Amino acid sequence: MSRLESAGVTREVREHFNEVVDLRRRIHQHPEPGFKEERTAALIRAKLRSWGIPFRPLCGTGTSALLEGTRSGPTILIRADMDGLPIREETGLSYASKVPGMMHACGHDGHVAMALVAAKLLRKRRNSMRGNVKIMFQPAEEGPGGARPMVEAGVLERPAVDHAFAIHLRNDLAIGKVGVSEGAVYASSDDFRITVTGKGGHAGRPHRAVDPVVAAAQIISASQTIVSRQVDPTNGAVVTFGTLQGGTKANIIPDRVEMQGTLRTFGEKTRRQVARDLARIGKSVAAALRAKVDFEYRPRYPSVVNDPALAGRVHMILRSALGARAVVEQGRSMAGEDMAFVLREVPGVYLFVGSMNKAKGLDQPHHCARYNFDEAALAVGVQVWLSLAGAFLS
């Protein structure tokens, strides 16, 4: 028995394995930033056109494809994100990125390939489908976010979507495993900027200045007490400062320092609390040191929440399709995902397909310059899409 066959992949999908791998590698060589995925969008639309699958462009590089069944029934949505990351690839692969400073380091190339091949195979099943499959090829997941504008542009309408699904390849989940969980799976993801303004001067005469560097350091330190002492430990939160910029020379106290970072939380109440506490601590600590603070909070993505009843149904469907041992509970992640905007509008499930193979050294983390995954995961992902469509539209 082959590795794919033992993973529950049907002969039909196995026969298209080379095709899904080829698509993934073509996309991998040409990563593009959010809302500039021109080449990727052209490839997607060319394939859909060649297979006779109707589609409509949305939000520039976004695409919404529709497979209509011959009988009435629900409409399910399959989502695939497609943007790359500003990372210089260091994998040494024969199909490594040809774009300087850009890389597919999060599996989005695989997401697109899986959705395309699933669309091709589902087209052959239209006569037996009670309902429709809509496929959302989404730009800019890594930022500034393409899901929300696609929702606003009507991707969930004409026909109205009843259930929505997304797959993410995971390099901390073993190949052959599929993660399905109820409730929150990804945290909300928000950004902030704190500008500390003091009074510049000579480093040897600090009493004649107001040092924004010292104030910034105190703000960073005090802000960590938000998570450790002010948030309910069962809720989960992260306050991370990613940049600290200020000053020009070792013996000069600058006038200002700018810090940027991210807030990750579960639950809207905690989300509001953490942003409020960060602003309060920043202003209070700065005031105690005679400095001033300008606080800018930029909400980005809400938490991704799976519908509990739907997640339970998906769990049973995939256990039947892939085997009881293949489907596992996947823990929550403090990463962010703009699929949250889709799942706020319609019930759905965000799934994880294992892509890690330690024996082959394919276990590097996402967003890493050496990231790569076991391409057998692509066949498992296609099988997941076919199994869900078959169950919901039969």
Secondary structure as GFF3:
##gff-version 3
##sequence-region A 1 394
A	DSSP	alpha_helix	3	6	.	.	.	ID=ss1
A	DSSP	alpha_helix	11	14	.	.	.	ID=ss2
A	DSSP	alpha_helix	17	28	.	.	.	ID=ss3
A	DSSP	alpha_helix	38	50	.	.	.	ID=ss4
A	DSSP	beta_strand	55	58	.	.	.	ID=ss5
A	DSSP	beta_strand	62	68	.	.	.	ID=ss6
A	DSSP	beta_strand	71	81	.	.	.	ID=ss7
A	DSSP	alpha_helix	108	123	.	.	.	ID=ss8
A	DSSP	three_ten_helix	126	128	.	.	.	ID=ss9
A	DSSP	beta_strand	130	138	.	.	.	ID=ss10
A	DSSP	alpha_helix	147	152	.	.	.	ID=ss11
A	DSSP	beta_strand	163	174	.	.	.	ID=ss12
A	DSSP	beta_strand	178	179	.	.	.	ID=ss13
A	DSSP	beta_strand	183	186	.	.	.	ID=ss14
A	DSSP	beta_strand	188	197	.	.	.	ID=ss15
A	DSSP	beta_strand	201	202	.	.	.	ID=ss16
A	DSSP	three_ten_helix	206	208	.	.	.	ID=ss17
A	DSSP	alpha_helix	212	223	.	.	.	ID=ss18
A	DSSP	alpha_helix	225	225	.	.	.	ID=ss19
A	DSSP	pi_helix	226	230	.	.	.	ID=ss20
A	DSSP	beta_strand	237	246	.	.	.	ID=ss21
A	DSSP	beta_strand	252	253	.	.	.	ID=ss22
A	DSSP	beta_strand	256	265	.	.	.	ID=ss23
A	DSSP	alpha_helix	268	288	.	.	.	ID=ss24
A	DSSP	beta_strand	292	301	.	.	.	ID=ss25
A	DSSP	beta_strand	304	306	.	.	.	ID=ss26
A	DSSP	alpha_helix	308	322	.	.	.	ID=ss27
A	DSSP	beta_strand	327	328	.	.	.	ID=ss28
A	DSSP	alpha_helix	340	343	.	.	.	ID=ss29
A	DSSP	beta_strand	348	356	.	.	.	ID=ss30
A	DSSP	three_ten_helix	358	360	.	.	.	ID=ss31
A	DSSP	alpha_helix	376	392	.	.	.	ID=ss32
###
